Amino acid sequence: MSMAEFDRFLFAFTVGSHIILVTMSISIILLLTILEGLKLRRNNSAYADLIHRLKRVFVIFFGIGTASGIVMAMELVGLFPGFMTVVSMTGVINLFYAEVFAFFLETIALVLYVYFEGVFKWKYTDFVLSFVVLSGTLVSAVFITMVNSWMNTPNGFNTADFPSITGVSPWAPFLTPSTFAQVMHVLVTTIFTGAMMMGAFFAYKYLKDTDSGERILDRIIVRITSVTSIVGIVLAGLTGTNEMADVLVNQPLKYAAFDLNYNSGSNMPERLFGGLQNGNFVYGLQIPGLQSLLATIETGKTVLPGLTQYPQSTWPPLLVHTTFDVMVAGGLILGVFLFIVFLSFVLRKDFLRYRFILYAQILAGAFSLIVYELGWVTDEVGRQPWIIYQVMKVSKAANYSTGLLIPGYLIVAFYLVLVPLTFYFFFRIYNISGIHRESKPNQEGVAY
Amino acid sequence: MLLINFYFYSTFAIFSVFVVLVFTEIMGSVLLLLNWNRYRNAVLPYIVPVWEVTGTFAAFWVVTSDFAYPALLIPLASIFSTALMTFLIVFVLRNATISFAEFFNKKGWMDSRKLFSGYALSTLLIGLIALVVLASVIEGNGINLSNLTFSLSDWSSSASGILFMVGALVILIGLAPIFYNDRDLKTASILFVVLGVIISNVSFVLFKDYSLSFLVAIPDVLTIALPLLFFWESTGRIISNKIAFIFLASVDIFSMSFMVYPTALGGKLNVDSITNSGPLAFSYDVITLVGTIILALLIILYATAVKRKGTASYIEQAHDS
């Protein structure tokens, strides 16, 4: 493995780990905000108990996620100094800079929300503070996704003059051609995945708990996460379709790799799984005309791009076709599961009475994380070998210092321990943090 | 370039606040490691909410420095690659241990005290790494600019860097009783701070290619003033106020900016020549203005909350339940 490949591997590993923590952070603070809102409307002690516990576990994910975010920011400098030099000389640095202030908003609001409970007497304080923390968290995620959008569709300087940086437009990176589509899809899928994972945890707890009070709390969370997930999967489908249309228009080579189009053309089939052998599609399923039909509906384009329009040295690894297909298929499977849950809501059936749905929820929670990670892998690997699409290759941006090797492997080993440990502490602290409820609701199925 | 290098001084100001926040954590860590039972009630109520803000200031400083010195990123990333990655591991360890410790009681051999000790040790290590990097940036010792490498053995072969680090740590040990208001140690505080300042000044004299300016007297006087003010009851109350201390200590650190301006790396690097002066300045200033207003409002809100209620009771609650 060359140093450039090592840098790429290390950063990919760090981001892959980081997004698990961020997903959990976002889902927990979203849950807290919803619970704070419900507590205002209905004076139910169960909400207070859940808020009390979830606040504590949120601090864990926030603390580790913050550190992990700083690791990412500093790794960008340490592993890809060439890239960060371009960033610093273009408006992209403004995105990082604005993100820092969003981060401050999130941090200080969190400190007030968690450690100064009851200090401000206004009855909406907790709800507002949780909402501010949620907003800071989401805005941070938006800014960092904007950076990624810029990497996919760079603007704000004369790319033709590169490596000279000329014609800098400081605000342009805030709205690249792919920003809207990518930000919407990332936000929706992050919230969706977090909700599914939280739902899985509480479904598991519901199956295991024997204490009726605990089961009431578990029910509340499973029902909230189910509603969030149902809305999320619908929006994920819509934003994902929009994102694919954006890739077709703005990153045609990536699109060709996703759909394994060897040559450009019209009336293209949809290729499911399989691979290319001497330019021919093998070992997969083809649905005639479907790809072109979808592309025409989404973008109006009738002629679709092919890999051979570009030098082979600039092709991404064609594995992205498989990761893309697994991601889409995974989304559809999750959609089917959530449709069953949706039906139970419509038919006013209590789906928590069916153990198979709870087991399915646990599996779906884990599976949603795999799908989410695959989505990120598809996007990032699909841009290779570029770090800034069609402008700068990873090999030109990388740090070739061998001093990175040992601490780099230590970081990998560290994350392999840290992420499971974080979940362990999450479970443990959630379970030991229950407050004494003065008045328990007298039956299960508390309305929310 | 402007008459004053605004970006240099603004990044140094952010750096100063960040360093002071780290130092206050190091001081607390030293006390926790020395005598857990005696100091936990004084240290934890401060550290527990503030560690999250310190991390944010780290990001703040990194990003503003990225903007201010884009030309330095490649050389610094190569020179300090090992230090940077080691710092990152320890930083995550610090956050992990303290966030686990906050609400954790006991499970098997693990308890919150051990986790807090892990936090204290990792914070100390962060301080040591930062001091090594800071000393080498001021003096240039251990840095090979032609190969863009840093050698810890070369760095440690010179007494100046070691003395700089020892001096800083002795000063921090001396300042700890002030910040955490242990009046029993007010005399020891003076002795440690004076000793630390002397050691630091010796290190400055030994820095190669570095001409000692009379301006070094500014941080010296400010640093020694802190334990002297603490010595008397009336002024001691003011100086042990955390906000007052952080402000004064930040001014103290900021006054060291002349040691890296106009040249850093022992005179090898002209700071003005590597400061960003491109077309991004206006947008950067706009974000700075808007962000600073938001930050100021948040800090006012935070200060109001601190004034109304400390955090001690919350921590007790956390460990009781």
Boltz contact constraints between the chains, C-beta under 6 A:
constraints:
  - contact:
      token1: [A, 56]
      token2: [B, 103]
      max_distance: 6.0
  - contact:
      token1: [A, 59]
      token2: [B, 99]
      max_distance: 6.0
  - contact:
      token1: [A, 60]
      token2: [B, 99]
      max_distance: 6.0
  - contact:
      token1: [A, 63]
      token2: [B, 95]
      max_distance: 6.0
  - contact:
      token1: [A, 63]
      token2: [B, 99]
      max_distance: 6.0
  - contact:
      token1: [A, 64]
      token2: [B, 95]
      max_distance: 6.0
  - contact:
      token1: [A, 64]
      token2: [B, 96]
      max_distance: 6.0
  - contact:
      token1: [A, 66]
      token2: [B, 55]
      max_distance: 6.0
  - contact:
      token1: [A, 67]
      token2: [B, 91]
      max_distance: 6.0
  - contact:
      token1: [A, 67]
      token2: [B, 92]
      max_distance: 6.0
  - contact:
      token1: [A, 67]
      token2: [B, 95]
      max_distance: 6.0
  - contact:
      token1: [A, 70]
      token2: [B, 58]
      max_distance: 6.0
  - contact:
      token1: [A, 70]
      token2: [B, 59]
      max_distance: 6.0
  - contact:
      token1: [A, 71]
      token2: [B, 88]
      max_distance: 6.0
  - contact:
      token1: [A, 73]
      token2: [B, 59]
      max_distance: 6.0
  - contact:
      token1: [A, 73]
      token2: [B, 62]
      max_distance: 6.0
  - contact:
      token1: [A, 74]
      token2: [B, 88]
      max_distance: 6.0
  - contact:
      token1: [A, 77]
      token2: [B, 73]
      max_distance: 6.0
  - contact:
      token1: [A, 77]
      token2: [B, 77]
      max_distance: 6.0
  - contact:
      token1: [A, 78]
      token2: [B, 77]
      max_distance: 6.0
  - contact:
      token1: [A, 78]
      token2: [B, 81]
      max_distance: 6.0
  - contact:
      token1: [A, 78]
      token2: [B, 84]
      max_distance: 6.0
  - contact:
      token1: [A, 81]
      token2: [B, 73]
      max_distance: 6.0
  - contact:
      token1: [A, 81]
      token2: [B, 74]
      max_distance: 6.0
  - contact:
      token1: [A, 81]
      token2: [B, 77]
      max_distance: 6.0
  - contact:
      token1: [A, 84]
      token2: [B, 73]
      max_distance: 6.0
  - contact:
      token1: [A, 85]
      token2: [B, 70]
      max_distance: 6.0
  - contact:
      token1: [A, 85]
      token2: [B, 73]
      max_distance: 6.0
  - contact:
      token1: [A, 88]
      token2: [B, 66]
      max_distance: 6.0
  - contact:
      token1: [A, 88]
      token2: [B, 67]
      max_distance: 6.0
  - contact:
      token1: [A, 88]
      token2: [B, 70]
      max_distance: 6.0
  - contact:
      token1: [A, 89]
      token2: [B, 70]
      max_distance: 6.0
  - contact:
      token1: [A, 93]
      token2: [B, 67]
      max_distance: 6.0
  - contact:
      token1: [A, 94]
      token2: [B, 283]
      max_distance: 6.0
  - contact:
      token1: [A, 94]
      token2: [B, 287]
      max_distance: 6.0
  - contact:
      token1: [A, 96]
      token2: [B, 63]
      max_distance: 6.0
  - contact:
      token1: [A, 97]
      token2: [B, 63]
      max_distance: 6.0
  - contact:
      token1: [A, 97]
      token2: [B, 287]
      max_distance: 6.0
  - contact:
      token1: [A, 98]
      token2: [B, 287]
      max_distance: 6.0
  - contact:
      token1: [A, 100]
      token2: [B, 59]
      max_distance: 6.0
  - contact:
      token1: [A, 100]
      token2: [B, 60]
      max_distance: 6.0
  - contact:
      token1: [A, 100]
      token2: [B, 63]
      max_distance: 6.0
  - contact:
      token1: [A, 101]
      token2: [B, 291]
      max_distance: 6.0
  - contact:
      token1: [A, 101]
      token2: [B, 294]
      max_distance: 6.0
  - contact:
      token1: [A, 103]
      token2: [B, 56]
      max_distance: 6.0
  - contact:
      token1: [A, 104]
      token2: [B, 56]
      max_distance: 6.0
  - contact:
      token1: [A, 104]
      token2: [B, 295]
      max_distance: 6.0
  - contact:
      token1: [A, 107]
      token2: [B, 52]
      max_distance: 6.0
  - contact:
      token1: [A, 107]
      token2: [B, 53]
      max_distance: 6.0
  - contact:
      token1: [A, 107]
      token2: [B, 56]
      max_distance: 6.0
  - contact:
      token1: [A, 108]
      token2: [B, 298]
      max_distance: 6.0
  - contact:
      token1: [A, 108]
      token2: [B, 302]
      max_distance: 6.0
  - contact:
      token1: [A, 111]
      token2: [B, 49]
      max_distance: 6.0
  - contact:
      token1: [A, 112]
      token2: [B, 305]
      max_distance: 6.0
  - contact:
      token1: [A, 115]
      token2: [B, 49]
      max_distance: 6.0
  - contact:
      token1: [A, 115]
      token2: [B, 311]
      max_distance: 6.0
  - contact:
      token1: [A, 115]
      token2: [B, 314]
      max_distance: 6.0
  - contact:
      token1: [A, 116]
      token2: [B, 305]
      max_distance: 6.0
  - contact:
      token1: [A, 119]
      token2: [B, 305]
      max_distance: 6.0
  - contact:
      token1: [A, 119]
      token2: [B, 308]
      max_distance: 6.0
  - contact:
      token1: [A, 119]
      token2: [B, 309]
      max_distance: 6.0
  - contact:
      token1: [A, 168]
      token2: [B, 279]
      max_distance: 6.0
  - contact:
      token1: [A, 170]
      token2: [B, 280]
      max_distance: 6.0
  - contact:
      token1: [A, 170]
      token2: [B, 283]
      max_distance: 6.0
  - contact:
      token1: [A, 399]
      token2: [B, 77]
      max_distance: 6.0
  - contact:
      token1: [A, 401]
      token2: [B, 78]
      max_distance: 6.0
  - contact:
      token1: [A, 401]
      token2: [B, 81]
      max_distance: 6.0
  - contact:
      token1: [A, 403]
      token2: [B, 81]
      max_distance: 6.0
  - contact:
      token1: [A, 403]
      token2: [B, 82]
      max_distance: 6.0
  - contact:
      token1: [A, 404]
      token2: [B, 81]
      max_distance: 6.0
  - contact:
      token1: [A, 407]
      token2: [B, 82]
      max_distance: 6.0
  - contact:
      token1: [A, 407]
      token2: [B, 85]
      max_distance: 6.0
  - contact:
      token1: [A, 407]
      token2: [B, 86]
      max_distance: 6.0
  - contact:
      token1: [A, 410]
      token2: [B, 89]
      max_distance: 6.0
  - contact:
      token1: [A, 411]
      token2: [B, 89]
      max_distance: 6.0
  - contact:
      token1: [A, 414]
      token2: [B, 89]
      max_distance: 6.0
  - contact:
      token1: [A, 425]
      token2: [B, 100]
      max_distance: 6.0
  - contact:
      token1: [A, 429]
      token2: [B, 103]
      max_distance: 6.0
